Amino acid sequence: MVSRGRVHANQHQGSPSRTRRESLGEKPRSTADPEANGRLTATTGVLLVVLLAAEGVTILRIRPLLVPHVFVGLVLVPPVLLKVATTTWRAARYYLGDPAYRSKGPPPMVLRLLGPLAVVLTVTVLASGIALLFTPSSERGLMLTVHKASFVLWFGVLTVHVLGHLFDTASLAPRDYVRRTRQQVRGATSRQWALAASVAVGLVLAAALTPHTGSWLHLNPSR
């Protein structure tokens, strides 16, 4: 009877650590919280904005800066794939009826409609840019047109996309790097490693493929 009473009391009382967190107003550490996904999406988004800004600088003088333009473009590929993966995961969990993601709700309708278009255009811009390094010279004119046209469309869509997510990104991105908020959702270190790994893979990809830019310049002296 005494043992049963103690178990019953413990069930009502809860674990000491949980009770202490609740008394301090702290959010319990969670692995199922969609905020974990949101944090990784936001920090990846900040990284992409920085890399895209660097890429934009190279466009101002594309001919003399073609090598860094290609290098940064290749570094972008893995982080872009990471962000596509995190946003696809959120959409999948929402439409499959996950309670946590359903309670968080979807993005505004405009952003939901632009999301798939942004993915398609981003992939087109990056894929056509990489293809230019290997496409036969007789077909490079068409591929360059695809690259430029998709970039113009992509820039407009991405501007709306970034502005639409600006508040959420600014709110979520620092949370894995601030001591107080870092402890609220498990997996901060794993998310940081995922982001670092995407950059590392991008650097390896860039180091491997950027040398092909030399042959492109040699065969296209007027580009």
Wavefront OBJ file of the C-alpha trace (Angstrom):
o trace
v 0.000 0.000 0.000
v 2.833 2.387 0.833
v 4.567 1.571 -2.473
v 1.369 2.189 -4.427
v 0.883 5.472 -2.638
v 4.369 6.634 -3.513
v 3.938 5.717 -7.188
v 0.583 7.479 -7.251
v 2.089 10.573 -5.644
v 5.015 10.597 -8.064
v 2.679 10.417 -11.028
v 0.847 13.506 -9.844
v 3.966 15.312 -8.798
v 5.952 14.655 -12.000
v 9.723 14.456 -12.293
v 11.679 17.048 -10.299
v 13.445 18.347 -13.405
v 10.173 18.789 -15.282
v 8.557 20.515 -12.295
v 11.536 22.844 -11.967
v 11.418 23.742 -15.675
v 7.715 24.453 -15.498
v 8.141 26.589 -12.385
v 10.801 28.632 -14.176
v 8.583 29.029 -17.203
v 11.004 27.132 -19.440
v 9.876 25.170 -22.461
v 10.476 21.405 -22.062
v 13.161 20.016 -24.339
v 11.523 18.377 -27.323
v 12.519 16.250 -30.302
v 9.105 16.276 -32.006
v 8.613 20.044 -31.976
v 8.384 21.500 -35.509
v 10.491 24.374 -34.159
v 13.510 22.078 -34.562
v 12.762 21.906 -38.260
v 12.089 25.637 -38.337
v 15.425 26.440 -36.725
v 17.385 24.429 -39.276
v 15.371 25.929 -42.131
v 15.970 29.449 -40.817
v 19.713 29.089 -40.263
v 20.096 27.495 -43.687
v 18.140 30.398 -45.135
v 20.496 32.920 -43.540
v 23.488 31.051 -44.950
v 21.909 31.055 -48.407
v 21.228 34.791 -48.256
v 24.908 35.424 -47.447
v 26.116 33.166 -50.262
v 23.613 34.627 -52.713
v 24.749 38.135 -51.818
v 28.317 37.088 -52.660
v 27.059 35.553 -55.902
v 25.250 38.787 -56.707
v 28.489 40.757 -56.394
v 30.126 38.542 -59.016
v 27.260 39.199 -61.446
v 28.115 42.910 -61.481
v 31.287 42.070 -63.426
v 30.654 38.566 -64.611
v 33.500 38.280 -67.095
v 36.442 39.004 -64.764
v 34.612 37.384 -61.822
v 33.386 34.262 -63.613
v 35.622 31.916 -61.615
v 34.366 33.110 -58.184
v 30.843 33.204 -59.670
v 31.078 29.504 -60.508
v 32.801 28.684 -57.211
v 30.119 30.322 -55.050
v 27.374 28.819 -57.219
v 28.732 25.344 -56.601
v 29.070 25.954 -52.850
v 25.374 26.890 -52.875
v 24.216 23.487 -54.125
v 24.306 21.398 -50.877
v 22.797 24.135 -48.640
v 20.032 24.607 -51.213
v 19.327 20.867 -51.126
v 19.304 20.980 -47.320
v 16.744 23.776 -47.289
v 14.594 21.999 -49.854
v 14.717 18.910 -47.633
v 13.661 20.769 -44.465
v 10.812 22.633 -46.152
v 9.622 19.461 -47.894
v 9.652 17.667 -44.534
v 7.525 20.386 -42.948
v 5.010 20.295 -45.819
v 4.853 16.493 -45.741
v 4.291 16.354 -41.983
v 1.591 19.034 -42.221
v -0.360 17.367 -45.034
v 0.030 13.919 -43.462
v -1.749 15.254 -40.394
v 1.046 15.413 -37.816
v -0.648 17.162 -34.819
v 2.372 19.342 -33.958
v 2.742 20.604 -37.516
v -1.009 21.013 -37.954
v -1.201 23.155 -34.826
v 1.647 25.322 -36.090
v -0.285 25.869 -39.284
v 0.872 26.397 -42.876
v 2.613 29.470 -44.300
v 0.416 32.117 -45.971
v -1.222 31.003 -49.228
v 1.000 33.186 -51.433
v 4.151 31.658 -49.959
v 2.727 28.135 -50.296
v 2.049 28.757 -53.982
v 5.458 30.315 -54.593
v 7.356 27.631 -52.653
v 7.334 24.911 -55.345
v 8.060 27.526 -58.027
v 11.033 28.789 -56.029
v 12.385 25.231 -55.766
v 11.989 24.565 -59.507
v 13.608 27.861 -60.491
v 16.461 27.442 -58.003
v 17.231 23.962 -59.315
v 17.017 25.261 -62.900
v 19.417 28.135 -62.240
v 21.980 25.929 -60.494
v 21.649 22.969 -62.868
v 21.925 25.125 -65.996
v 24.950 26.903 -64.548
v 26.706 23.609 -63.859
v 25.677 22.271 -67.266
v 27.377 25.242 -68.937
v 30.712 23.867 -67.719
v 30.214 20.620 -69.641
v 27.824 21.404 -72.510
v 29.371 21.242 -75.994
v 30.195 24.680 -77.359
v 27.547 24.358 -80.093
v 24.772 24.129 -77.471
v 26.050 26.585 -74.911
v 24.079 29.494 -76.352
v 20.764 27.793 -75.578
v 21.915 26.702 -72.125
v 23.130 30.211 -71.335
v 19.720 31.581 -72.342
v 18.021 29.104 -70.002
v 20.417 30.083 -67.212
v 19.797 33.824 -67.638
v 16.023 33.573 -68.106
v 15.548 31.277 -65.112
v 17.709 33.620 -63.025
v 15.473 36.620 -63.808
v 12.331 34.699 -62.845
v 14.057 33.182 -59.825
v 15.182 36.581 -58.536
v 11.619 37.918 -58.523
v 10.153 34.845 -56.838
v 12.958 34.636 -54.286
v 12.559 38.296 -53.327
v 8.930 37.673 -52.350
v 9.903 34.406 -50.644
v 12.637 36.006 -48.518
v 10.506 38.996 -47.524
v 7.594 36.701 -46.669
v 9.735 34.609 -44.312
v 11.854 37.468 -42.974
v 10.216 37.687 -39.544
v 10.237 33.924 -38.909
v 13.842 33.624 -40.078
v 15.024 36.484 -37.878
v 13.216 34.941 -34.906
v 14.271 31.306 -35.345
v 17.789 31.480 -36.802
v 19.613 32.652 -33.632
v 17.919 30.211 -31.245
v 20.415 27.364 -31.652
v 23.255 29.814 -30.971
v 21.874 31.558 -27.882
v 22.450 29.640 -24.651
v 18.996 30.139 -23.160
v 16.963 29.165 -26.245
v 19.429 26.508 -27.418
v 18.414 24.278 -24.489
v 14.705 24.391 -25.306
v 14.763 22.040 -28.302
v 17.028 19.033 -28.558
v 19.348 18.510 -31.500
v 20.980 21.938 -31.727
v 24.428 20.416 -32.202
v 23.162 18.029 -34.873
v 21.524 20.897 -36.740
v 24.727 22.899 -36.611
v 26.711 19.937 -37.918
v 24.210 19.435 -40.746
v 24.665 23.038 -41.805
v 28.455 22.831 -41.544
v 28.469 19.572 -43.500
v 26.469 21.149 -46.323
v 29.062 23.919 -46.607
v 31.927 21.412 -46.494
v 30.384 19.319 -49.270
v 29.804 22.506 -51.260
v 33.459 23.489 -50.921
v 34.576 20.049 -52.105
v 32.176 20.252 -55.056
v 33.419 23.734 -55.916
v 37.062 22.691 -55.685
v 36.395 19.743 -57.990
v 34.358 21.506 -60.684
v 35.512 25.133 -60.740
v 38.674 24.295 -62.773
v 36.353 23.527 -65.715
v 35.624 27.262 -65.901
v 38.982 27.794 -67.591
v 38.019 25.745 -70.628
v 34.646 27.538 -70.812
v 36.380 30.917 -70.908
v 38.823 29.705 -73.522
v 36.042 28.509 -75.824
v 33.799 31.540 -75.152
v 36.138 34.559 -75.176
v 33.297 36.981 -75.888
v 30.973 35.820 -73.074
l 1 2 3 4 5 6 7 8 9 10 11 12 13 14 15 16 17 18 19 20 21 22 23 24 25 26 27 28 29 30 31 32 33 34 35 36 37 38 39 40 41 42 43 44 45 46 47 48 49 50 51 52 53 54 55 56 57 58 59 60 61 62 63 64 65 66 67 68 69 70 71 72 73 74 75 76 77 78 79 80 81 82 83 84 85 86 87 88 89 90 91 92 93 94 95 96 97 98 99 100 101 102 103 104 105 106 107 108 109 110 111 112 113 114 115 116 117 118 119 120 121 122 123 124 125 126 127 128 129 130 131 132 133 134 135 136 137 138 139 140 141 142 143 144 145 146 147 148 149 150 151 152 153 154 155 156 157 158 159 160 161 162 163 164 165 166 167 168 169 170 171 172 173 174 175 176 177 178 179 180 181 182 183 184 185 186 187 188 189 190 191 192 193 194 195 196 197 198 199 200 201 202 203 204 205 206 207 208 209 210 211 212 213 214 215 216 217 218 219 220 221 222 223
